[in-house]
Amino acid sequence: MADGVNVPSGMGGLVKFKEEYESKFNLKPTHIVVFVILIVVFRVALGFFIK
């Protein structure tokens, strides 16, 4: 055993996390970029129409 390693007796390698996370929303990075561009275009259009 390694010297100087303190591991709590109840948690020595027994904690397991789910590796696959399944979300209700599956968005690709291109969807996010297009959405941000649409928001910017909408904001610029509002600037022209509400003067």
FIBANU-916194 format. One line per field, with one value per residue: residue in three letters; x, y, z of N, C-alpha, C in turn. Coordinates in nm, 2 decimals. Each point is the difference from the previous one (the first is absolute). Example, Ala and Ser with C-alpha at 12.3 -4.5 7.8 and 13.67 -1.06 7.14 Angstrom:
! FIBANU-916194
residuo	c(ALA; SER)
n_xx	c(1.32; -0.04)
n_yy	c(-0.57; 0.11)
n_zz	c(0.78; -0.07)
ca_xx	c(-0.09; 0.09)
ca_yy	c(0.12; 0.11)
ca_zz	c(0.00; 0.00)
c_xx	c(0.09; -0.08)
c_yy	c(0.12; 0.11)
c_zz	c(0.00; 0.08)
***
This chain:
! FIBANU-916194
residuo	c(MET; ALA; ASP; GLY; VAL; ASN; VAL; PRO; SER; GLY; MET; GLY; GLY; LEU; VAL; LYS; PHE; LYS; GLU; GLU; TYR; GLU; SER; LYS; PHE; ASN; LEU; LYS; PRO; THR; HIS; ILE; VAL; VAL; PHE; VAL; ILE; LEU; ILE; VAL; VAL; PHE; ARG; VAL; ALA; LEU; GLY; PHE; PHE; ILE; LYS)
n_xx	c(0.08; -0.05; 0.12; -0.07; -0.07; -0.08; -0.07; -0.11; -0.02; -0.10; 0.10; 0.08; -0.03; -0.10; 0.04; -0.11; 0.04; -0.12; 0.06; -0.12; 0.00; -0.13; 0.00; -0.10; 0.09; 0.01; 0.09; 0.02; 0.13; -0.03; -0.09; 0.09; 0.09; -0.09; -0.03; 0.13; 0.03; -0.10; 0.05; 0.13; -0.04; -0.08; 0.11; 0.07; -0.09; -0.01; 0.13; -0.02; -0.08; 0.07; 0.04)
n_yy	c(-0.12; 0.11; 0.05; 0.05; -0.10; 0.10; -0.11; 0.07; -0.07; 0.09; 0.07; -0.10; 0.08; 0.03; 0.12; -0.01; 0.07; 0.03; -0.08; -0.05; 0.13; -0.03; 0.10; 0.08; 0.09; -0.05; 0.10; 0.02; 0.01; -0.06; -0.08; -0.01; -0.02; -0.08; -0.06; 0.00; -0.05; -0.09; -0.02; -0.01; -0.08; -0.07; 0.00; -0.03; -0.09; -0.04; 0.00; -0.05; -0.09; 0.00; 0.07)
n_zz	c(0.00; -0.06; 0.04; 0.10; -0.04; 0.02; 0.00; 0.00; 0.11; -0.01; -0.05; 0.03; -0.10; 0.09; -0.02; -0.06; -0.11; -0.04; -0.09; -0.03; -0.04; 0.02; -0.08; 0.04; 0.01; -0.12; 0.03; -0.12; 0.00; -0.12; 0.07; 0.09; -0.09; -0.07; 0.11; 0.03; -0.12; 0.01; 0.13; -0.05; -0.10; 0.08; 0.09; -0.10; -0.04; 0.13; -0.01; -0.12; 0.05; 0.11; -0.10)
ca_xx	c(-0.08; 0.08; 0.01; -0.05; -0.12; -0.11; -0.12; -0.10; -0.03; -0.13; -0.01; 0.12; -0.03; -0.13; -0.09; -0.01; -0.09; -0.05; 0.08; -0.08; -0.11; -0.10; -0.07; -0.12; 0.04; 0.12; 0.03; 0.13; 0.06; -0.04; -0.13; 0.02; 0.06; -0.10; -0.10; 0.06; 0.00; -0.14; -0.03; 0.07; -0.07; -0.12; 0.03; 0.04; -0.12; -0.07; 0.06; -0.04; -0.15; -0.05; 0.07)
ca_yy	c(0.12; 0.13; 0.07; 0.14; 0.02; -0.01; -0.02; -0.03; -0.14; -0.04; 0.05; -0.04; -0.04; -0.06; 0.10; -0.02; 0.09; -0.04; 0.06; 0.05; 0.09; 0.02; 0.12; 0.01; 0.09; -0.03; 0.10; 0.00; 0.14; 0.09; 0.06; 0.11; 0.12; 0.06; 0.07; 0.13; 0.09; 0.05; 0.10; 0.13; 0.06; 0.05; 0.12; 0.11; 0.04; 0.09; 0.14; 0.07; 0.02; 0.08; 0.13)
ca_zz	c(0.00; -0.01; 0.12; 0.00; -0.07; 0.09; -0.07; 0.10; -0.01; -0.06; -0.14; -0.07; -0.14; -0.02; -0.06; -0.15; -0.06; -0.13; -0.10; -0.11; 0.05; -0.11; 0.01; -0.08; -0.12; -0.07; -0.09; -0.06; 0.01; -0.11; 0.04; 0.10; -0.08; -0.08; 0.09; 0.05; -0.12; -0.01; 0.10; -0.04; -0.12; 0.06; 0.07; -0.09; -0.07; 0.09; 0.01; -0.11; -0.01; 0.12; 0.02)
c_xx	c(0.09; 0.00; -0.04; -0.13; -0.12; -0.13; -0.11; -0.05; -0.12; 0.00; 0.12; -0.03; -0.13; -0.10; 0.00; -0.10; -0.04; 0.08; -0.07; -0.11; -0.09; -0.08; -0.13; 0.03; 0.13; 0.03; 0.15; 0.06; -0.04; -0.14; 0.02; 0.06; -0.11; -0.10; 0.06; 0.00; -0.14; -0.04; 0.07; -0.07; -0.13; 0.02; 0.04; -0.12; -0.09; 0.06; -0.03; -0.15; -0.05; 0.07; -0.10)
c_yy	c(0.12; 0.07; 0.15; 0.02; -0.03; -0.01; -0.03; -0.14; -0.04; 0.04; -0.04; -0.07; -0.06; 0.10; -0.02; 0.10; -0.05; 0.07; 0.06; 0.08; 0.02; 0.12; -0.01; 0.08; -0.04; 0.10; -0.01; 0.14; 0.09; 0.06; 0.12; 0.12; 0.06; 0.08; 0.14; 0.10; 0.06; 0.11; 0.13; 0.07; 0.07; 0.13; 0.12; 0.05; 0.09; 0.14; 0.08; 0.05; 0.09; 0.13; 0.11)
c_zz	c(0.00; 0.13; -0.02; -0.07; 0.10; -0.07; 0.11; -0.01; -0.07; -0.15; -0.08; -0.13; -0.02; -0.06; -0.15; -0.05; -0.14; -0.11; -0.11; 0.05; -0.12; 0.03; -0.08; -0.13; -0.05; -0.10; -0.05; 0.01; -0.12; 0.03; 0.09; -0.08; -0.08; 0.09; 0.05; -0.12; -0.02; 0.10; -0.03; -0.11; 0.05; 0.07; -0.09; -0.08; 0.09; 0.02; -0.12; 0.00; 0.12; 0.02; 0.01)
***
